Amino acid sequence: MRIDPDRDIVLDRLLQAPPHLVWRCWTEPGLFCQWYLPRPWFVSEAIMDLRPGGRFFMVAGGPGGERVSNEGSFLEVVPERKLVFTDLFGEDYAPFEAPDSSFGPNFTAVLTFAPDGTGTRHRAVARHRSAGDAAANREMGFEAGWSVTTDQLERLAVTL
Amino acid sequence: MRIDPDRDIVLDRLLQAPPHLVWRCWTEPGLFCQWYLPRPWFVSEAIMDLRPGGRFFMVAGGPGGERVSNEGSFLEVVPERKLVFTDLFGEDYAPFEAPDSSFGPNFTAVLTFAPDGTGTRHRAVARHRSAGDAAANREMGFEAGWSVTTDQLERLAVTL
């Protein structure tokens, strides 16, 4: 995959848990709600229809009682190896007229998981429609937030 | 799949050729160029990287010497059963900042192929971002054009 440094934000990490456990954290709503989003933000509800074109919906809660939802879908699902989701399409590839940007500028996430020793080489690429959208997410602290969130993911995965 | 009558344009046809031949016509560039687009328009070149996230590019020629290209990608590829492509994303799910609408308002096509007797039940759903985009395509003669094009597909498939 060719990375576009202007439009893509890339996180690349070696996690101390094998791919099948990292995969479970990403794809089981009960686990996903325990680690996604940097604390004190959290996910209170997640609906995952884990198939290409399947709905991916979540509700986030914030420290001041904020409640924000995000509607999207999965595009590619390769168990334990690759997961792609977007908030530009709804169920069954129906493109949104007004994509839900409650969480900030829209992006499409391409996640890969590869065995590496007893752990997982995990790469997440957030692909934006424009350099401006990517810059806005960077300014919001996207990279630091995603890194903290991935720490939370790792701490959960190693306990499974 | 839930159809949205305002944003989706649906073609549903029983074709006199089995799914594996209809599939070949859709996915082999040398065959695709023989039937796609309603005559006197034709496809002079097609690049198909037939995988989820793979590039789908074509060049169309018109009766007055027109030359129009279209850049997009495949989203789902289930051999002989389902093919999804879009011009809203480029290779590997990079969303376009300015999707290529040289062919008219953008749409995402969800094609299915099911055995039906000795033939194929073929459904094509063109999903648009808005009712306005779908209406513009209808006014351009999208439905009649797609129907004629599907006749051309059928005539080719039965000879294979």
HADDOCK unambig.tbl for C-alpha pairs under 7 A between the chains (distance, minus, plus):
assign (segid A and resid 1 and name CA) (segid B and resid 92 and name CA) 6.47 0.50 0.50
assign (segid A and resid 75 and name CA) (segid B and resid 75 and name CA) 6.81 0.50 0.50
assign (segid A and resid 92 and name CA) (segid B and resid 1 and name CA) 6.48 0.50 0.50
assign (segid A and resid 93 and name CA) (segid B and resid 108 and name CA) 6.98 0.50 0.50
assign (segid A and resid 94 and name CA) (segid B and resid 127 and name CA) 5.65 0.50 0.50
assign (segid A and resid 94 and name CA) (segid B and resid 128 and name CA) 6.98 0.50 0.50
assign (segid A and resid 95 and name CA) (segid B and resid 127 and name CA) 6.97 0.50 0.50
assign (segid A and resid 95 and name CA) (segid B and resid 128 and name CA) 6.36 0.50 0.50
assign (segid A and resid 95 and name CA) (segid B and resid 129 and name CA) 4.97 0.50 0.50
assign (segid A and resid 96 and name CA) (segid B and resid 129 and name CA) 5.38 0.50 0.50
assign (segid A and resid 97 and name CA) (segid B and resid 129 and name CA) 4.54 0.50 0.50
assign (segid A and resid 97 and name CA) (segid B and resid 130 and name CA) 5.38 0.50 0.50
assign (segid A and resid 108 and name CA) (segid B and resid 93 and name CA) 7.00 0.50 0.50
assign (segid A and resid 127 and name CA) (segid B and resid 94 and name CA) 5.65 0.50 0.50
assign (segid A and resid 127 and name CA) (segid B and resid 95 and name CA) 6.97 0.50 0.50
assign (segid A and resid 128 and name CA) (segid B and resid 94 and name CA) 6.97 0.50 0.50
assign (segid A and resid 128 and name CA) (segid B and resid 95 and name CA) 6.37 0.50 0.50
assign (segid A and resid 129 and name CA) (segid B and resid 95 and name CA) 4.97 0.50 0.50
assign (segid A and resid 129 and name CA) (segid B and resid 96 and name CA) 5.38 0.50 0.50
assign (segid A and resid 129 and name CA) (segid B and resid 97 and name CA) 4.53 0.50 0.50
assign (segid A and resid 130 and name CA) (segid B and resid 97 and name CA) 5.38 0.50 0.50
